[in-house]
Every structure is written in structure tokens, then in C-alpha cells.
Amino acid sequence: MEGLKFVLVFVLLAMASSPIFASDPSPLQDFCVAINETDGVFVNGKFCKDPKLVSENDFFFPGLNIPRNTSNPVGSTVTPVNVVQIPGLNTLGISLVRIDYAPYGGLNPPPHPPSCDGGPVRHGRELFMLVLSHPTRRIA
């Protein structure tokens, strides 16, 4: 009888949890090029440009190929590229960054557990540190 109760409870829980989905909501549109005006559709904290007026320049940022000055106490320079620099990135969930390191330079990036970092290294080598969100979790 105990086994039957267990199976019944298990089946009921399985049926009750089946319509639950864990995902991000679908985007309202394909893209939303951010504008500084206060007229239009408001999505993701920015107003959207009329899709008929969108051009390729809304998705372009010149300068990621240019090395920056690293003669500072940290020995690195960060060039962020997000919706402020490329308005077309609004609602796409994308941001970029170029980090220039001087020899023996360093940078302690802030932790952000639900994302990952990585990138190509053109000269030298780069060491990464993994930051875990749980203080007692260890990697062997």
C-alpha cells in the first residue's frame, strides 16, 4: 500500500509540473534600435527607432581594432561596447569589451554568475580565474 501511495503522489506531481517551462520570455520584436528620444515603443529601458529608419550604422562600432593606452597603475584599459555605443544591441542581450593589457598588467573583473567570459589573445597569454557563486563549492 505504501508503494501505491508513493507512485500516486509521484504521478500527480509529474502531471502538475509538466506545463511549467523555465525560459526567458520571447522578444516582442526582432530588434529595437535604441534612441534618446521619448517617442515610440519603449522596450528594455530605451525607446525604439522606427524600423524603417534603421541602418547598418546602428549595428556598427569603429575602434575595437585600435589598441588603447595601458600606461596606468593597473596596466590595462577596458573599452566597453554596449547599447550606448551600438544602439542596435538593445534587446539582443549582447555586450562586448576589448581589454588591452600591458606586460604584467592585470584586471579584476566583477563576477556575474549567469554569464561567461572569454576571448582571443593576440600576443602573449591570458590567465582566467573562475569565481563561483557558492562559497563552499570547490573545483578539484
C-alpha positions in Angstrom: 0.0 0.0 0.0 2.9 2.4 0.8 4.3 1.8 -2.7 1.0 2.6 -4.3 0.8 5.9 -2.4 4.3 6.8 -3.5 3.5 6.0 -7.2 0.3 8.0 -7.0 2.0 11.0 -5.4 4.8 10.8 -7.9 2.4 10.7 -10.9 0.4 13.6 -9.5 3.5 15.7 -9.0 4.8 14.8 -12.5 1.4 15.8 -14.1 1.2 19.0 -12.1 4.7 20.1 -13.1 4.6 19.2 -16.8 3.2 22.6 -18.0 5.9 24.6 -16.3 8.7 25.9 -18.5 11.8 27.8 -17.4 12.9 30.2 -20.1 13.2 33.8 -20.9 10.1 35.4 -22.4 10.0 35.7 -26.2 11.2 39.0 -27.5 8.5 41.4 -28.6 10.2 42.1 -31.9 13.3 41.1 -33.8 15.3 44.2 -32.7 14.9 47.5 -31.1 17.5 50.2 -32.0 17.7 52.5 -29.0 17.2 56.2 -29.5 17.5 59.0 -27.0 14.1 60.5 -27.9 10.9 59.9 -25.9 8.7 59.0 -28.8 8.0 55.4 -29.9 7.9 52.0 -28.4 9.6 51.7 -25.0 11.5 48.4 -24.7 14.3 47.4 -22.3 14.7 50.8 -20.8 15.1 52.6 -24.2 12.8 54.0 -26.8 13.0 52.2 -30.2 13.8 53.8 -33.5 11.3 53.3 -36.3 12.3 50.0 -38.1 12.0 51.7 -41.5 14.7 54.2 -40.4 17.3 51.6 -39.1 20.6 51.5 -41.0 23.7 49.4 -40.8 25.4 52.2 -38.8 23.1 51.3 -35.9 24.9 48.0 -35.6 28.5 49.2 -36.0 31.2 50.5 -33.7 34.5 51.6 -35.1 37.6 51.3 -32.9 37.7 47.8 -31.4 40.7 47.2 -33.6 42.7 50.1 -32.1 44.9 49.3 -29.1 44.4 51.6 -26.2 46.9 53.2 -23.8 47.8 50.9 -20.9 50.3 53.1 -19.0 48.2 53.3 -15.8 48.7 51.8 -12.4 46.5 48.8 -13.3 48.3 48.1 -16.5 45.1 47.6 -18.5 42.4 49.5 -20.4 38.8 48.4 -20.9 36.8 49.6 -24.0 33.2 48.7 -23.4 30.7 48.3 -26.3 27.1 48.0 -25.3 23.8 49.7 -26.2 25.3 53.1 -25.6 27.9 52.6 -28.3 25.9 50.4 -30.6 22.2 51.2 -30.3 21.2 48.1 -32.3 22.3 45.9 -29.4 19.2 46.9 -27.4 17.1 43.8 -26.5 19.6 41.4 -28.1 21.4 40.6 -24.8 24.8 41.3 -26.2 27.7 43.4 -25.0 31.3 43.4 -26.0 34.5 44.6 -24.4 38.1 45.0 -25.6 40.7 44.7 -22.8 44.3 45.8 -23.5 46.9 44.6 -21.1 50.4 45.9 -20.6 53.1 43.3 -19.9 52.4 42.0 -16.4 49.2 44.2 -16.3 46.1 42.9 -14.6 42.4 43.4 -14.2 39.9 42.0 -11.7 36.6 41.9 -13.5 33.4 41.8 -11.4 31.7 38.4 -11.1 28.5 37.8 -12.9 27.4 34.2 -12.4 24.8 33.7 -15.2 27.2 34.6 -18.0 30.6 33.6 -19.2 33.7 35.4 -20.4 36.4 34.5 -22.8 38.2 35.8 -25.8 41.1 35.5 -28.2 44.6 36.6 -27.2 46.7 38.1 -29.9 50.0 38.3 -28.1 51.2 36.5 -25.0 48.9 34.5 -22.8 45.9 35.2 -20.5 45.1 33.6 -17.2 41.5 33.3 -16.1 40.1 32.8 -12.6 36.8 31.1 -12.1 34.6 32.8 -9.5 31.9 30.5 -8.0 28.7 31.9 -6.5 28.6 29.4 -3.6 31.4 30.0 -1.1 32.0 26.4 0.0 31.9 24.8 -3.5 35.4 23.7 -4.7 36.7 22.6 -8.0 39.0 19.6 -7.9 
